[in-house]
C-alpha cells in the first residue's frame, strides 16, 4: 500500500523518515510512532520485509530469506508476542547424512562423521580466540592487526593439521557467512562468533540460534508491523538524495528533504535502514554530515531453496532430513516440515562461489543439479517434489547477496566498527540528523534478525532521547 504522493513544490512534512521497510526500519518506525512521532517509511521494493520474504504454496509460508529465531533473540521474540505471531520449533529427529564426496554417510550419536577430537579442538579454539574480541570494537583485540589481514583459509592451513578440522571450518564459514574462507578475514569470523554467542550456539537448532521459525513466515512480522503504523509504508519508492530543506529552516528548525523518483518528504530526522551497498548509493548532500564507516558491500552470496513433497518420506528411513556435504553446489539441507500439515519440506542453501556459479546456470540445469543431489541422498522419491523453489539473493538490488556484509580482509582495523566503540549498547551510527541502522550496524547478533531489530530500536531511542519533535507547521 502507498500513501499520498506530494509534489516537490508542496512536500509532505513529518518528524522522521525511515528509509527501508525491513525489520530494522520497521522496528525504528514502530517505537517512534508509539512515542507520538509522525513517521513515514519509504521502501524501494514493492513489499515490506527486506531480507525476509516468503513463498506461499499449499497453504504454507516458506521463508525464502531470514527465518530463524534463537533462544537468545529476545527482541524478536518480544515483537512476535506483541504482534500475535507464533513460533514453531525447527529441530527434527533422526540421523543426519554427511557426504564428503563418496556418497552419503549416516551419522548419529554413535557414528560421528568427523574426527571428534579434531573437530572439538577446532570449535574450542575458535571460541577461545573469539573471547578475546570485543564485539563493540574488534580492532582493539590483542592480535587484531594480524588476524584482520589473515584469511580464514590461510589460518586453517597454518594451524589445523587434521583434514577434518579444516573441512569443518570451511563448512562453518560457508554456512554462517555465505562466503569462501579465502574471502573472509579471521578477525571478521571471530567477531561474528563473539557477536552471535559462539560456535556451539550459532550452529545449534534445539536450544541455539536456529531454535524456532515464524509459523506464518518471518515476513509476517514485517507485514504486521507495517500494517500497524499510522501512515502506510510507501512502497516502490527508492530514495536517491538527502538534501537540506531551505524552506524548512529558521525558528530552530533545520529540516531534511528526502528525495527519490516521485518522492519529496521533509523531516527533522532520517533513519537509513538498508544494507551497505544500497545505502552507499544514497547521495548525502547535507552540509557537515559525512557518511559513517560501514562495510562497503554485502558480499555474501546465497541462493535459498525449498523442495516440497506430499510427505516427509525420509523419516521412513529414520533420517532427520539434514545433510552436510563437502562439495557444492548444494552443501546444506535441513528439514522444515514441522507444522506443515503433513507436507515434507526440505530447505537447502547454496552459498559463496557455489551460489555465483549456480545462479549463472539456466533454470533447467539448476533444477537438475538440485534433484540429482537430493536423490543421491534420499533416493528416487526426492526427484519428484510438488515444488522446487529458489530465491537468488544476489539478484536482489536492494540486498546484493545475503546474509550480511562480509568486509574485505583488513577492513576492521583500517576503517573501524560501523558504530561507536565507546558506547557498548549503541548499535547505530548517527551523523547529524541521519541515523544509520540495519543488522550490519549492530555489534550484538550481527547478521541476524535480532541484530536488525536491535539496531532499529536503538535508532528510535536516540531520536527520542534528543528531545521533543520540532514544532509542527500547518502543512
C-alpha positions as semicolon CSV with decimal commas, in nm:
position;residue;x (nm);y (nm);z (nm)
1;X;0,000;0,000;0,000
2;X;0,116;0,356;-0,062
3;X;0,038;0,693;0,082
4;X;-0,036;1,021;-0,096
5;X;0,248;1,143;-0,314
6;X;0,328;1,512;-0,257
7;X;0,476;1,735;-0,524
8;X;0,821;1,893;-0,500
9;X;0,655;2,233;-0,465
10;X;0,449;2,125;-0,166
11;X;0,623;1,832;0,003
12;X;0,476;1,649;0,298
13;X;0,634;1,717;0,637
14;X;0,684;1,452;0,905
15;X;0,907;1,418;1,209
16;X;1,106;1,118;1,085
17;X;1,153;0,944;0,751
18;X;1,264;0,582;0,774
19;X;1,435;0,456;0,460
20;X;1,384;0,081;0,431
21;X;1,097;-0,142;0,544
22;X;1,300;-0,437;0,664
23;X;1,293;-0,533;1,030
24;X;1,542;-0,261;1,128
25;X;1,340;0,018;0,967
26;X;1,008;-0,113;1,091
27;X;1,142;-0,158;1,445
28;X;1,251;0,206;1,445
29;X;0,922;0,325;1,299
30;X;0,718;0,121;1,546
31;X;0,888;0,271;1,850
32;X;0,883;0,625;1,709
33;X;0,515;0,608;1,620
34;X;0,433;0,468;1,964
35;X;0,600;0,776;2,112
36;X;0,380;1,007;1,905
37;X;0,625;1,098;1,630
38;X;0,495;1,138;1,277
39;X;0,682;0,873;1,080
40;X;0,690;0,795;0,710
41;X;0,854;0,469;0,600
42;X;0,966;0,451;0,236
43;X;1,074;0,128;0,067
44;X;1,230;0,068;-0,275
45;X;1,071;-0,277;-0,313
46;X;0,704;-0,345;-0,375
47;X;0,683;-0,529;-0,041
48;X;0,799;-0,493;0,318
49;X;1,036;-0,731;0,491
50;X;1,379;-0,659;0,341
51;X;1,586;-0,975;0,381
52;X;1,282;-1,165;0,500
53;X;1,049;-1,286;0,226
54;X;0,802;-1,571;0,187
55;X;0,693;-1,816;-0,081
56;X;0,326;-1,911;-0,036
57;X;0,250;-2,264;-0,153
58;X;0,000;-2,530;-0,045
59;X;-0,128;-2,312;0,237
60;X;0,222;-2,266;0,381
61;X;0,454;-1,967;0,414
62;X;0,808;-2,078;0,327
63;X;1,091;-1,849;0,434
64;X;1,287;-1,752;0,124
65;X;1,511;-1,527;0,332
66;X;1,593;-1,481;0,700
67;X;1,397;-1,726;0,911
68;X;1,541;-1,837;1,241
69;X;1,474;-1,708;1,591
70;X;1,722;-1,820;1,854
71;X;1,664;-1,871;2,223
72;X;1,860;-1,551;2,300
73;X;1,688;-1,339;2,036
74;X;1,477;-1,159;2,294
75;X;1,380;-0,851;2,091
76;X;1,241;-1,055;1,802
77;X;1,055;-1,281;2,043
78;X;0,904;-0,978;2,216
79;X;0,782;-0,844;1,882
80;X;0,635;-1,182;1,789
81;X;0,433;-1,178;2,111
82;X;0,333;-0,815;2,068
83;X;0,200;-0,873;1,717
84;X;0,028;-1,203;1,792
85;X;0,261;-1,434;1,599
86;X;0,358;-1,788;1,693
87;X;0,687;-1,973;1,659
88;X;0,746;-2,333;1,552
89;X;1,045;-2,536;1,679
90;X;1,278;-2,642;1,400
91;X;1,454;-2,948;1,543
92;X;1,395;-3,280;1,363
93;X;1,464;-3,627;1,498
94;X;1,660;-3,895;1,318
95;X;2,007;-3,949;1,177
96;X;2,187;-3,690;0,966
97;X;2,376;-3,752;0,644
98;X;2,728;-3,636;0,565
99;X;2,854;-3,650;0,207
100;X;3,226;-3,590;0,168
101;X;3,234;-3,693;-0,197
102;X;3,198;-4,070;-0,182
103;X;2,825;-4,080;-0,115
104;X;2,623;-4,010;0,199
105;X;2,733;-4,145;0,534
106;X;2,471;-4,191;0,802
107;X;2,578;-4,010;1,117
108;X;2,421;-4,027;1,460
109;X;2,544;-4,002;1,817
110;X;2,726;-4,334;1,794
111;X;2,878;-4,288;1,447
112;X;3,027;-3,939;1,409
113;X;3,119;-3,843;1,055
114;X;3,426;-3,644;1,158
115;X;3,714;-3,698;1,397
116;X;3,552;-3,582;1,718
117;X;3,878;-3,484;1,887
118;X;3,999;-3,271;1,595
119;X;3,663;-3,100;1,545
120;X;3,610;-3,042;1,918
121;X;3,956;-2,886;1,940
122;X;3,874;-2,660;1,644
123;X;3,548;-2,535;1,796
124;X;3,708;-2,476;2,134
125;X;3,997;-2,291;1,973
126;X;3,764;-2,067;1,775
127;X;3,561;-1,983;2,084
128;X;3,876;-1,913;2,286
129;X;4,003;-1,674;2,019
130;X;3,660;-1,511;1,981
131;X;3,653;-1,448;2,357
132;X;3,946;-1,205;2,309
133;X;3,747;-0,999;2,055
134;X;3,507;-0,742;2,193
135;X;3,211;-0,722;1,954
136;X;3,186;-0,349;2,012
137;X;3,546;-0,292;1,894
138;X;3,704;-0,588;1,713
139;X;4,004;-0,378;1,613
140;X;4,109;-0,349;1,979
141;X;4,175;-0,725;2,012
142;X;4,537;-0,804;2,109
143;X;4,615;-0,964;1,771
144;X;4,362;-0,768;1,565
145;X;4,605;-0,638;1,303
146;X;4,742;-0,986;1,236
147;X;4,403;-1,158;1,232
148;X;4,241;-0,890;1,014
149;X;4,489;-0,938;0,731
150;X;4,490;-1,318;0,759
151;X;4,216;-1,504;0,574
152;X;4,040;-1,793;0,742
153;X;4,174;-2,027;0,475
154;X;4,533;-1,918;0,539
155;X;4,490;-1,952;0,916
156;X;4,350;-2,303;0,874
157;X;4,640;-2,407;0,653
158;X;4,888;-2,283;0,915
159;X;4,728;-2,410;1,233
160;X;4,493;-2,704;1,168
161;X;4,684;-3,026;1,095
162;X;4,381;-3,256;1,076
163;X;4,186;-3,252;0,746
164;X;3,854;-3,298;0,928
165;X;3,914;-2,977;1,124
166;X;3,993;-2,785;0,804
167;X;3,686;-2,924;0,630
168;X;3,453;-2,842;0,919
169;X;3,590;-2,487;0,936
170;X;3,531;-2,449;0,562
171;X;3,173;-2,568;0,606
172;X;3,114;-2,338;0,904
173;X;3,227;-2,029;0,715
174;X;3,018;-2,114;0,411
175;X;2,716;-2,186;0,629
176;X;2,738;-1,888;0,864
177;X;2,879;-1,617;0,637
178;X;2,781;-1,739;0,287
179;X;3,137;-1,683;0,170
180;X;3,451;-1,879;0,089
181;X;3,710;-1,899;0,371
182;X;3,963;-1,747;0,129
183;X;3,743;-1,434;0,112
184;X;3,696;-1,385;0,486
185;X;3,938;-1,228;0,732
186;X;3,995;-1,429;1,051
187;X;3,909;-1,123;1,262
188;X;3,568;-1,094;1,097
189;X;3,490;-1,459;1,167
190;X;3,594;-1,419;1,532
191;X;3,386;-1,101;1,562
192;X;3,086;-1,282;1,415
193;X;3,123;-1,565;1,665
194;X;3,158;-1,324;1,956
195;X;2,862;-1,117;1,838
196;X;2,635;-1,418;1,792
197;X;2,711;-1,626;2,102
198;X;2,987;-1,866;1,996
199;X;3,016;-2,165;1,766
200;X;2,802;-2,407;1,964
201;X;2,512;-2,164;1,999
202;X;2,531;-2,039;1,641
203;X;2,530;-2,388;1,491
204;X;2,261;-2,538;1,716
205;X;1,894;-2,579;1,633
206;X;1,742;-2,705;1,960
207;X;1,848;-2,451;2,221
208;X;2,052;-2,247;1,974
209;X;2,031;-1,971;1,716
210;X;1,803;-2,181;1,494
211;X;1,563;-2,286;1,770
212;X;1,241;-2,160;1,606
213;X;1,090;-2,009;1,294
214;X;0,778;-1,799;1,249
215;X;0,480;-2,027;1,187
216;X;0,349;-1,787;0,923
217;X;0,693;-1,700;0,783
218;X;0,932;-1,431;0,905
219;X;0,788;-1,177;0,661
220;X;0,462;-1,195;0,856
221;X;0,629;-0,997;1,134
222;X;0,717;-0,718;0,892
223;X;0,368;-0,728;0,742
224;X;0,203;-0,682;1,082
225;X;0,442;-0,412;1,196
226;X;0,384;-0,218;0,875
227;X;0,006;-0,257;0,896
228;X;0,006;-0,116;1,250
229;X;0,180;0,210;1,156
230;X;-0,038;0,523;1,142
231;X;0,095;0,609;0,795
232;X;0,106;0,345;0,523
233;X;0,450;0,244;0,403
234;X;0,531;0,396;0,066
235;X;0,634;0,101;-0,147
236;X;0,820;0,109;-0,477
237;X;0,986;0,433;-0,366
238;X;1,368;0,434;-0,370
239;X;1,548;0,721;-0,201
240;X;1,827;0,883;-0,402
241;X;1,917;1,200;-0,208
242;X;1,915;1,353;0,138
243;X;1,928;1,731;0,099
244;X;1,883;2,038;0,320
245;X;1,534;2,182;0,303
246;X;1,589;2,554;0,261
247;X;1,222;2,635;0,315
248;X;1,224;2,442;0,643
249;X;1,496;2,638;0,824
250;X;1,451;2,909;1,082
251;X;1,280;2,926;1,421
252;X;1,507;2,647;1,547
253;X;1,416;2,423;1,253
254;X;1,671;2,252;1,033
255;X;1,483;2,012;0,811
256;X;1,598;1,747;0,566
257;X;1,445;1,688;0,226
258;X;1,426;1,318;0,137
259;X;1,414;1,280;-0,242
260;X;1,360;0,999;-0,490
261;X;1,161;0,933;-0,808
262;X;0,814;1,062;-0,727
263;X;0,919;1,132;-0,367
264;X;0,977;1,452;-0,174
265;X;0,931;1,448;0,204
266;X;1,054;1,699;0,462
267;X;1,157;1,581;0,807
268;X;1,374;1,660;1,107
269;X;1,540;1,317;1,132
270;X;1,615;1,032;0,893
271;X;1,679;0,665;0,969
272;X;1,862;0,487;0,685
273;X;1,793;0,118;0,746
274;X;1,911;-0,057;0,431
275;X;2,212;-0,284;0,360
276;X;2,556;-0,129;0,299
277;X;2,563;-0,133;-0,081
278;X;2,224;0,031;-0,138
279;X;2,290;0,275;0,149
280;X;2,611;0,389;-0,021
281;X;2,412;0,483;-0,332
282;X;2,203;0,740;-0,145
283;X;2,362;1,079;-0,213
284;X;2,428;1,264;0,111
285;X;2,406;1,637;0,036
286;X;2,372;1,768;0,391
287;X;2,647;2,020;0,483
288;X;2,864;1,899;0,767
289;X;2,718;1,548;0,760
290;X;2,952;1,273;0,644
291;X;2,880;0,911;0,573
292;X;2,990;0,698;0,869
293;X;3,214;0,394;0,848
294;X;3,044;0,079;0,732
295;X;3,116;-0,237;0,535
296;X;3,114;-0,128;0,171
297;X;2,912;-0,420;0,038
298;X;2,717;-0,725;0,137
299;X;2,948;-0,969;-0,046
300;X;2,797;-1,289;0,091
301;X;2,620;-1,487;-0,183
302;X;2,317;-1,705;-0,115
303;X;2,055;-1,898;-0,307
304;X;1,793;-2,049;-0,076
305;X;1,594;-2,349;-0,198
306;X;1,272;-2,521;-0,094
307;X;1,169;-2,868;-0,202
308;X;0,809;-2,950;-0,114
309;X;0,683;-3,311;-0,106
310;X;0,348;-3,464;-0,025
311;X;0,502;-3,611;0,292
312;X;0,844;-3,626;0,466
313;X;0,934;-3,966;0,317
314;X;1,290;-3,955;0,456
315;X;1,155;-4,024;0,803
316;X;1,068;-4,378;0,686
317;X;1,441;-4,446;0,700
318;X;1,467;-4,268;1,037
319;X;1,653;-3,977;0,875
320;X;1,621;-3,621;1,005
321;X;1,635;-3,471;0,656
322;X;1,952;-3,283;0,745
323;X;2,257;-3,316;0,518
324;X;2,603;-3,161;0,515
325;X;2,816;-3,201;0,202
326;X;3,179;-3,123;0,139
327;X;3,128;-3,014;-0,222
328;X;2,879;-2,790;-0,397
329;X;2,660;-2,666;-0,526
330;X;2,415;-2,775;-0,257
331;X;2,608;-2,825;0,068
332;X;2,336;-2,789;0,333
333;X;1,986;-2,927;0,361
334;X;1,761;-2,916;0,668
335;X;1,411;-3,041;0,737
336;X;1,144;-2,772;0,754
337;X;0,840;-2,998;0,780
338;X;0,728;-2,919;1,136
339;X;0,382;-2,767;1,142
340;X;0,332;-2,811;0,766
341;X;0,007;-3,014;0,778
342;X;0,183;-3,335;0,677
343;X;0,385;-3,190;0,389
344;X;0,753;-3,274;0,366
345;X;0,972;-2,967;0,319
346;X;1,348;-2,956;0,273
347;X;1,537;-2,627;0,282
348;X;1,870;-2,606;0,102
349;X;2,142;-2,343;0,085
350;X;2,386;-2,267;-0,197
351;X;2,642;-2,014;-0,077
352;X;2,959;-1,827;-0,167
353;X;3,126;-1,910;-0,501
354;X;2,888;-2,206;-0,536
355;X;2,598;-1,960;-0,544
356;X;2,763;-1,743;-0,806
357;X;2,821;-2,044;-1,033
358;X;2,476;-2,190;-0,966
359;X;2,298;-1,863;-1,043
360;X;2,470;-1,844;-1,383
361;X;2,318;-2,177;-1,494
362;X;1,996;-2,200;-1,698
363;X;1,687;-2,281;-1,490
364;X;1,670;-2,640;-1,618
365;X;2,033;-2,702;-1,527
366;X;1,981;-2,560;-1,178
367;X;1,682;-2,785;-1,124
368;X;1,867;-3,092;-1,249
369;X;2,168;-3,018;-1,026
370;X;1,947;-2,992;-0,717
371;X;1,736;-3,301;-0,788
372;X;2,043;-3,512;-0,871
373;X;2,192;-3,406;-0,541
374;X;1,894;-3,479;-0,318
375;X;1,818;-3,806;-0,498
376;X;2,172;-3,918;-0,420
377;X;2,099;-3,857;-0,053
378;X;1,735;-3,961;-0,012
379;X;1,664;-4,188;-0,307
380;X;1,441;-4,168;-0,620
381;X;1,141;-4,022;-0,433
382;X;1,337;-3,699;-0,396
383;X;1,324;-3,644;-0,774
384;X;0,951;-3,565;-0,781
385;X;0,877;-3,274;-0,548
386;X;0,546;-3,095;-0,567
387;X;0,750;-2,775;-0,597
388;X;1,114;-2,669;-0,619
389;X;1,156;-2,302;-0,537
390;X;1,472;-2,097;-0,527
391;X;1,548;-1,739;-0,427
392;X;1,871;-1,586;-0,554
393;X;1,956;-1,302;-0,318
394;X;2,245;-1,194;-0,539
395;X;1,988;-1,074;-0,792
396;X;1,812;-0,850;-0,539
397;X;1,950;-0,495;-0,594
398;X;1,841;-0,374;-0,251
399;X;2,034;-0,655;-0,079
400;X;2,323;-0,763;-0,306
401;X;2,380;-1,106;-0,160
402;X;2,290;-1,219;0,193
403;X;2,309;-1,297;0,478
404;X;2,504;-0,987;0,586
405;X;2,806;-0,779;0,490
406;X;3,139;-0,962;0,486
407;X;3,409;-0,695;0,471
408;X;3,736;-0,747;0,290
409;X;4,028;-0,871;0,500
410;X;4,192;-0,570;0,665
411;X;3,873;-0,365;0,683
412;X;3,810;-0,376;1,058
413;X;4,149;-0,232;1,159
414;X;4,154;0,019;0,873
415;X;3,803;0,159;0,898
416;X;3,687;0,072;1,250
417;X;3,346;-0,056;1,358
418;X;3,031;0,090;1,198
419;X;2,908;0,202;1,542
420;X;3,061;0,386;1,838
421;X;3,303;0,152;2,022
422;X;3,288;0,380;2,328
423;X;2,914;0,315;2,374
424;X;2,874;-0,064;2,402
425;X;2,495;-0,057;2,398
426;X;2,476;0,172;2,097
427;X;2,410;-0,028;1,782
428;X;2,360;0,263;1,548
429;X;2,578;0,533;1,398
430;X;2,447;0,889;1,396
431;X;2,572;1,172;1,175
432;X;2,375;1,489;1,241
433;X;2,008;1,427;1,161
434;X;2,082;1,093;0,993
435;X;2,081;0,763;1,183
436;X;2,222;0,453;1,012
437;X;2,064;0,123;1,115
438;X;2,047;-0,237;0,997
439;X;2,187;-0,569;1,110
440;X;2,534;-0,460;0,991
441;X;2,514;-0,171;1,239
442;X;2,463;-0,396;1,540
443;X;2,756;-0,532;1,743
444;X;2,517;-0,783;1,901
445;X;2,377;-1,061;1,677
446;X;2,532;-0,906;1,367
447;X;2,375;-1,063;1,059
448;X;2,068;-1,196;1,240
449;X;1,707;-1,078;1,255
450;X;1,778;-0,991;1,618
451;X;2,061;-0,758;1,521
452;X;1,838;-0,578;1,273
453;X;1,563;-0,523;1,531
454;X;1,808;-0,405;1,796
455;X;1,964;-0,151;1,560
456;X;1,625;-0,010;1,461
457;X;1,513;0,022;1,822
458;X;1,840;0,193;1,909
459;X;1,791;0,446;1,628
460;X;1,447;0,527;1,766
461;X;1,586;0,555;2,119
462;X;1,847;0,806;2,006
463;X;1,593;1,021;1,825
464;X;1,357;1,023;2,122
465;X;1,640;1,094;2,367
466;X;1,742;1,401;2,166
467;X;1,426;1,583;2,273
468;X;1,074;1,656;2,155
469;X;0,983;1,678;1,791
470;X;1,016;2,019;1,625
471;X;0,710;2,241;1,640
472;X;0,476;2,135;1,364
473;X;0,370;2,371;1,093
474;X;0,030;2,385;0,930
475;X;0,128;2,160;0,639
